[in-house]
Amino acid sequence: MIDVHYWPTPNGKKVTILLEECGLPYRIVPCAIGRGDQFKADFLKISPNNRMPAIVDHAPADGGAPLALFESGAIKVVVHRTFTLRDACDAHRLMESSTHVGKLVLVVEGP
Ligand SMILES: N[C@@H](CCC(=O)N[C@@H](CS)C(=O)NCC(=O)O)C(=O)O
């Protein structure tokens, strides 16, 4: 199950809309940006630029350790690839390569 650290803004909805469209299961973890949840230490481990949305996959398909990813563009790449490839993919390689996509998107789009 994927946790989506979320608040109902356009950037948050980009991710949940795609998850809904793909029919992939997920759980919402509220990240109330108005009260400063994005600055909490546990959240900054997931999203070091203190922005939501971010995701944590607690049970990757390859059975490995939990995986975290930030930046809506990178998350959408993972959701799309997961939907396309389902269990045929290596979850760790997918997330690790998408972390680099996330950094690229951060540089291109800004925080
Ligand atoms: N480029 C980021 C932008 C995310 C973003 O700006 N999130 C805002 C809400 S829409 C946020 O978490 N703001 C908290 C803050 O600025 O402290 C993405 O697409 O994920």
The ligand as a Gaussian input file, in Angstrom:
#p B3LYP/6-31G(d) Opt

LIG

0 1
 N        7.167000      21.105000      -7.584000
 C        6.430000      20.552000      -6.450000
 C        5.580000      21.633000      -5.856000
 C        4.840000      21.125000      -4.619000
 C        4.260000      22.295000      -3.837000
 O        4.471000      23.474000      -4.160000
 N        3.539000      21.948000      -2.775000
 C        2.978000      22.985000      -1.928000
 C        1.484000      22.881000      -1.867000
 S        0.755000      22.984000      -3.473000
 C        3.539000      22.825000      -0.536000
 O        3.701000      21.725000      -0.045000
 N        3.834000      23.935000       0.131000
 C        4.328000      23.954000       1.453000
 C        5.282000      25.082000       1.713000
 O        5.590000      25.841000       0.782000
 O        5.735000      25.218000       2.852000
 C        5.591000      19.350000      -6.916000
 O        5.090000      19.406000      -8.034000
 O        5.449000      18.384000      -6.140000

